[in-house]
Amino acid sequence: MTATATRLAARRRRIESLRRGERSPGEHILVVGMDIAGSWQRSRICVPESCSAAPLDENDADWTTSAYGQAIASCVDELETAALESGMVAAISDADSRLLWTGCSRSMRTRAERVHFVPGGRWDERSVGTNALALALRYRRPASVFSAEHFMPSVQDWVCYAAPVRDSVSGEVLGVVDLSTIWNRHSSLALHAVERFAQRLSQALLDVSEAPVLRLRMLGTPQALLRGRVLPLSPRQLEILCLLALYPEGMDLERLHAAIYGDRPVGAATLKTEVSQLRERLGGAIGSRPYRLLVNWQADFMDLEQALDAGRIENALACYRGAFLPRTESPLLRAWRDCLESRLSDAIFRIDDPDLLLNHLGQTPEAVDALERLVELLPPDHPGRNLLANTFRDDAR
């Protein structure tokens, strides 16, 4: 047995002893790291011991027609070749951990089919427990899971490497690229390879986007981007874009005026001037009678609302970067913001995962509702509970 094989076998034995409960809980983090140890705790709650394969999604929607799907199609030949030559299985998922495409070497095909590591398989943590694809999506960074670090016994002979695919303009995570093989063929170079493929896919997404996309980033610091460049827009023009995104069927002058100014004594000519300047900066991409957007658009606040509608709280928290248009005086946008914040807070108080709350607080330290919920979840004797409770009381004052 080579030195590498001996080292890998010893590593596997250490992990297996943790799973059998032969080591103290404190050793879990030392041996496998915080991400894996935390994932094990979450997985024990939601994944039955009898689970041996991922659930299969019967949704037969054609993902190849989307820009992401077209980008995947342009990259899979290279990824499949790498999988065949290295004795691996390659996969690309969407943002919900559903596999869209897989390419298998002969040595991994039967293994992959047995556990439903195939198109349609759902590899989120709630379905199959700890795995690299789910961790890459959860933490939005590359991840690897070795052997018995996997929660599901049927894949504990695997080693998996995954990296998130990002929209190069917005930073949104669209899915994951994964490479997997048997545990004793582990190589740290595989993680670098999967990161490279994820970057290639991000670049391909830019290449296949034929039409410009207006990207509205209104959570936190408001800005609008077209062809990757921030547009020099006034706060009022940003408000107009938000309203036209919220009402894609269009708004006439009177309705748009009421939505922005309410009862304030501002003439219609002022609004017409704002719209005219905005149309010029968008290259004519605002229609009239009614006013409406004539360009493909994507808005972070709409992504947040859709995630809340679907009950995908992790996706909702990933979208959130701060309050929606915090300085707007528009009565309609303020009411919409209050409703959105209330819905998000209600969802936060239904979270039972402390790690998810901690991750959200790391991104949004001012999230008092997440802090309060975290205090509720921690046991009374937890050493950090009193500190958090005092912090919450200080924030409340």
RADA-V673850 format. One record per pair of residues at least 12 apart in sequence whose C-alpha atoms are under 7 Angstrom apart, sorted by the first residue. I is the first residue (numbers start at 1). J is the second residue. D is the distance in Angstrom with one decimal. If there is no record, write none. Layout:
# RADA-V673850
i=I j=J d=D
i=I j=J d=D
This chain:
# RADA-V673850
i=5 j=184 d=6.6
i=8 j=184 d=6.5
i=12 j=147 d=6.5
i=12 j=148 d=6.6
i=15 j=148 d=6.1
i=15 j=149 d=6.7
i=16 j=148 d=6.0
i=36 j=149 d=6.9
i=39 j=130 d=5.6
i=40 j=130 d=6.3
i=40 j=151 d=6.6
i=43 j=125 d=6.6
i=43 j=126 d=6.6
i=43 j=129 d=4.7
i=43 j=130 d=6.6
i=46 j=126 d=5.7
i=47 j=126 d=6.3
i=47 j=127 d=6.3
i=47 j=128 d=6.3
i=47 j=129 d=6.1
i=51 j=152 d=6.7
i=52 j=115 d=6.4
i=52 j=152 d=6.4
i=52 j=153 d=6.9
i=52 j=154 d=5.5
i=53 j=115 d=4.1
i=53 j=116 d=5.7
i=54 j=115 d=6.1
i=54 j=116 d=5.4
i=54 j=121 d=5.7
i=54 j=122 d=5.7
i=54 j=123 d=6.2
i=54 j=127 d=6.4
i=54 j=128 d=5.9
i=55 j=121 d=5.7
i=55 j=122 d=5.6
i=55 j=127 d=7.0
i=56 j=120 d=5.2
i=56 j=121 d=4.5
i=56 j=122 d=6.2
i=57 j=120 d=4.9
i=57 j=121 d=6.1
i=57 j=122 d=6.8
i=58 j=120 d=7.0
i=67 j=205 d=6.4
i=67 j=208 d=6.5
i=67 j=209 d=6.3
i=68 j=205 d=6.0
i=70 j=208 d=6.8
i=71 j=201 d=6.2
i=71 j=204 d=5.1
i=71 j=205 d=4.9
i=71 j=208 d=6.4
i=72 j=201 d=6.6
i=75 j=201 d=6.5
i=80 j=103 d=5.1
i=83 j=103 d=6.9
i=83 j=104 d=6.3
i=83 j=105 d=6.0
i=84 j=104 d=6.4
i=84 j=105 d=4.4
i=87 j=105 d=5.2
i=87 j=107 d=6.2
i=87 j=108 d=6.9
i=87 j=181 d=6.8
i=88 j=104 d=6.4
i=88 j=105 d=5.6
i=88 j=108 d=6.2
i=88 j=179 d=6.5
i=88 j=180 d=5.5
i=88 j=181 d=4.7
i=89 j=103 d=5.7
i=89 j=104 d=4.3
i=89 j=105 d=6.0
i=89 j=108 d=6.1
i=89 j=179 d=5.8
i=89 j=180 d=5.3
i=89 j=181 d=6.5
i=90 j=102 d=5.5
i=90 j=103 d=5.1
i=90 j=104 d=6.3
i=90 j=178 d=5.6
i=90 j=179 d=4.6
i=90 j=180 d=6.5
i=91 j=103 d=6.4
i=91 j=177 d=5.9
i=91 j=178 d=5.1
i=91 j=179 d=6.6
i=92 j=176 d=5.6
i=92 j=177 d=4.6
i=92 j=178 d=6.3
i=93 j=175 d=5.1
i=93 j=176 d=5.2
i=93 j=177 d=6.7
i=94 j=174 d=5.9
i=94 j=175 d=4.1
i=94 j=176 d=6.7
i=95 j=173 d=6.6
i=95 j=174 d=4.9
i=95 j=175 d=4.2
i=97 j=122 d=5.6
i=97 j=123 d=5.2
i=97 j=124 d=5.1
i=97 j=134 d=6.6
i=98 j=120 d=5.8
i=98 j=121 d=5.7
i=98 j=122 d=4.5
i=98 j=123 d=6.3
i=99 j=118 d=6.5
i=99 j=119 d=4.8
i=99 j=120 d=5.3
i=99 j=121 d=5.5
i=99 j=122 d=6.5
i=100 j=119 d=4.9
i=100 j=120 d=6.3
i=101 j=119 d=5.3
i=102 j=118 d=6.0
i=102 j=119 d=6.3
i=128 j=152 d=6.2
i=129 j=151 d=5.2
i=129 j=152 d=6.4
i=130 j=150 d=5.1
i=130 j=151 d=4.9
i=131 j=145 d=6.0
i=131 j=150 d=5.5
i=132 j=144 d=5.1
i=132 j=145 d=5.2
i=132 j=160 d=5.8
i=132 j=161 d=5.9
i=132 j=162 d=5.5
i=133 j=162 d=5.3
i=133 j=176 d=6.5
i=133 j=178 d=6.5
i=136 j=162 d=6.1
i=136 j=163 d=5.8
i=136 j=164 d=5.9
i=137 j=164 d=6.3
i=137 j=176 d=6.9
i=140 j=164 d=6.1
i=141 j=163 d=6.2
i=141 j=164 d=6.1
i=142 j=162 d=5.6
i=142 j=163 d=4.1
i=142 j=164 d=6.4
i=142 j=195 d=7.0
i=143 j=161 d=5.9
i=143 j=162 d=5.4
i=143 j=163 d=6.4
i=144 j=160 d=5.5
i=144 j=161 d=4.4
i=144 j=162 d=6.3
i=145 j=159 d=5.8
i=145 j=160 d=5.4
i=145 j=161 d=6.7
i=146 j=158 d=6.7
i=146 j=159 d=4.5
i=146 j=160 d=6.6
i=146 j=183 d=6.5
i=147 j=159 d=5.4
i=147 j=183 d=5.4
i=157 j=182 d=5.6
i=157 j=183 d=5.4
i=158 j=180 d=6.7
i=158 j=181 d=5.6
i=158 j=182 d=4.3
i=158 j=183 d=4.7
i=159 j=180 d=5.7
i=159 j=181 d=5.6
i=159 j=182 d=5.7
i=159 j=183 d=4.7
i=159 j=186 d=6.4
i=160 j=178 d=6.9
i=160 j=179 d=5.8
i=160 j=180 d=4.2
i=160 j=181 d=6.6
i=161 j=178 d=5.5
i=161 j=179 d=5.3
i=161 j=180 d=6.2
i=161 j=190 d=6.8
i=161 j=191 d=5.5
i=161 j=194 d=6.7
i=162 j=176 d=6.4
i=162 j=177 d=5.5
i=162 j=178 d=4.3
i=162 j=179 d=6.5
i=162 j=194 d=6.2
i=163 j=176 d=5.5
i=163 j=177 d=5.5
i=163 j=178 d=6.7
i=163 j=194 d=6.1
i=163 j=195 d=5.4
i=163 j=198 d=6.2
i=164 j=176 d=4.3
i=164 j=177 d=6.4
i=164 j=198 d=6.4
i=165 j=177 d=6.9
i=165 j=198 d=5.1
i=165 j=199 d=6.9
i=165 j=201 d=6.8
i=165 j=202 d=6.0
i=166 j=202 d=5.8
i=167 j=202 d=5.9
i=168 j=202 d=6.0
i=169 j=228 d=5.6
i=177 j=194 d=6.4
i=177 j=198 d=5.8
i=178 j=194 d=6.5
i=179 j=194 d=6.6
i=212 j=226 d=6.7
i=212 j=227 d=5.8
i=212 j=296 d=6.8
i=213 j=226 d=6.1
i=213 j=227 d=6.7
i=213 j=295 d=6.6
i=213 j=296 d=4.9
i=213 j=297 d=5.1
i=214 j=226 d=4.9
i=214 j=295 d=6.8
i=214 j=296 d=6.2
i=214 j=297 d=4.4
i=214 j=298 d=6.3
i=215 j=297 d=5.7
i=215 j=298 d=4.9
i=215 j=299 d=5.8
i=216 j=298 d=6.2
i=216 j=299 d=4.5
i=216 j=300 d=6.4
i=217 j=299 d=6.2
i=217 j=300 d=5.6
i=218 j=300 d=6.7
i=218 j=301 d=6.6
i=218 j=324 d=5.5
i=218 j=325 d=5.8
i=219 j=300 d=6.9
i=219 j=301 d=6.5
i=219 j=320 d=6.4
i=219 j=321 d=5.3
i=219 j=322 d=4.9
i=219 j=323 d=5.2
i=219 j=324 d=4.5
i=219 j=325 d=6.6
i=220 j=321 d=5.3
i=220 j=322 d=3.9
i=220 j=323 d=5.3
i=220 j=324 d=6.3
i=222 j=325 d=6.4
i=237 j=274 d=6.4
i=237 j=278 d=6.3
i=244 j=292 d=5.8
i=244 j=293 d=6.4
i=248 j=292 d=6.3
i=248 j=293 d=7.0
i=249 j=292 d=6.8
i=250 j=290 d=5.2
i=250 j=291 d=5.2
i=250 j=292 d=4.4
i=251 j=290 d=5.1
i=251 j=291 d=5.3
i=251 j=292 d=6.7
i=252 j=289 d=6.1
i=252 j=290 d=4.6
i=252 j=291 d=5.9
i=257 j=271 d=6.9
i=259 j=330 d=6.3
i=259 j=331 d=6.4
i=259 j=332 d=5.3
i=260 j=330 d=4.4
i=260 j=331 d=6.7
i=261 j=330 d=5.8
i=262 j=330 d=7.0
i=262 j=331 d=6.2
i=300 j=319 d=6.4
i=303 j=319 d=7.0
i=304 j=316 d=5.0
i=304 j=319 d=5.7
i=304 j=320 d=7.0
i=313 j=347 d=6.8
i=317 j=360 d=6.5
i=321 j=364 d=6.9
i=324 j=337 d=5.8
i=345 j=369 d=6.3
i=348 j=370 d=6.2
i=349 j=373 d=5.7
i=354 j=374 d=6.0
i=354 j=377 d=7.0
i=357 j=370 d=5.8
i=357 j=374 d=6.5
i=368 j=392 d=6.9
i=371 j=392 d=6.7
i=372 j=392 d=6.5
i=375 j=388 d=6.3
i=375 j=389 d=6.1
